Each structure stands twice: as C-alpha cells, then as structure tokens.
Amino acid sequence: MLILALDAALAGCSAAVLADGAVCAWRAMATDRGHAAALPPMVEAVLAEARVRATDLAAVAAVVGPGGFTGLRAALALAEGLALGAGVPLIGVTTGEALAAAVPATVRARRAVWTVIDNRRGQFVLERFAPGAAVPEGNPVVHAEAALPRETRAVAVAGDAAPPVAARLAARGVDALLCDSRLPDAVAAARVAALRLAGAIPPRAARPLYAEPPSVRLPAAP
C-alpha cells in the first residue's frame, strides 16, 4: 500500500512516500514561509526516488492543522490536486496526530500524549491523546500556559511548545516526559493515514482545521 503524505503546517514542510509502513523516499525543509513553492519539487523528488507514479498510490494524505493558514492551504491544495488526478482517496491528519505518531510506541503505550503548538499569541494549541491512542480525545483547544488543564496521568509532551509546557506540568507534580517530536512530519502523517485507510481509526476529511479563527483580515467593504 503506497501512500504519499505532505505537511506544511508549522515551521517546515515535508513530503514522503511509504509502502506498507516502510519509508521509500522523504524530503524535508525547515522554513517559516515559501511552502507553496517548496512542496511541488519535494513531491516530484519523492515520487521519482520511490519510482512510483501518482496513479500507483493507494492514497494521498495531508496534515490539516492546526497550523499556519498559508502552509495548510498550500499542502491541502497540492494534495487535493494529486488525489483527484490519480483517482485515489485524500486523507486528513491533524498536526497533533502526526506529532503523536512520531513519539516512540513504547512511550505512547504507557503515557498519555499532549501535543502543544505555539500559536504566536502567547498561547498554546493542545491536542490530548489517551495512552496508546492514535486519535485525540477531543478537538484542539487553545490554552494560556498558566491555564493548562489538570492531568493526573503520566504524560509525554510533543510539539514546538513542548519545553515550557512540560516544565509547567512537572512544576505541578505531573510525571511529564519531554519528547523529541517537535514538528509534524510527512512520514508520521503517512502512518496515521494508513490506519485511516485500513479502517483502524475514524476517517478525517482533508479540510483545514483551526483551533481559532485565522489571523487574516478581509478588506473592508467600499
């Protein structure tokens, strides 16, 4: 089962082709902008390296957010075009799902997972996962650092805001493990998408997912 996955949710973008869970090709770049220009050559490169055509794919996946407005739209537009052209399903994966999937399975099995991303407004966007779960317990929620929800379970913390959140939890006496998974990646997104394609977890539409309204102002009416 061949899956092409794309991510441009946060401060980077990536593309990967996986065959039955094995990585055939992967490209990634750290960037705060320029996702729309960077992704198409990445996709071309990973398909060429994997020696597959879009029509050989079983599905295309994209990280749907929460994340940056422009990056999410760029990845989803490209993924939608590829899926339509190849006649294959388009699968959505949340930023938190991709981050959590990159946490080692042995850690996820015995700890809840918190994925936290910095919304650049002094707050964090949180997705919470029960131990061993591949999907979050609810929708993404925005919290101030001082107003994080209570947690009694041992926790693994991932995401670009993981260090301060893990420190805050530890100060409360929570068993909080800081993880290396800081940015979502196409490889982890493809693995979540494979679970969706197999029916092991609920489906998710490939539409932008925002925890709060995008910080974009429409022009005033004349």
DATAPE-V917078 format. One record per run of one state. SS is the DSSP state (alpha for helix, beta for strand, coil for the rest). FROM is the first residue (numbers start at 1). TO is the last residue. If there is no record, write none. Layout:
# DATAPE-V917078
SS;FROM;TO + SS;FROM;TO
This chain:
# DATAPE-V917078
coil;1;1 + beta;2;7 + coil;8;12 + beta;13;19 + coil;20;21 + beta;22;29 + coil;30;34 + alpha;35;50 + coil;51;53 + alpha;54;56 + coil;57;58 + beta;59;65 + coil;66;68 + alpha;69;86 + coil;87;88 + beta;89;94 + alpha;95;101 + coil;102;104 + alpha;105;110 + coil;111;111 + beta;112;118 + coil;119;122 + beta;123;129 + coil;130;140 + beta;141;144 + alpha;145;147 + coil;148;154 + beta;155;158 + coil;159;161 + alpha;162;171 + coil;172;175 + beta;176;178 + coil;179;185 + alpha;186;197 + coil;198;222
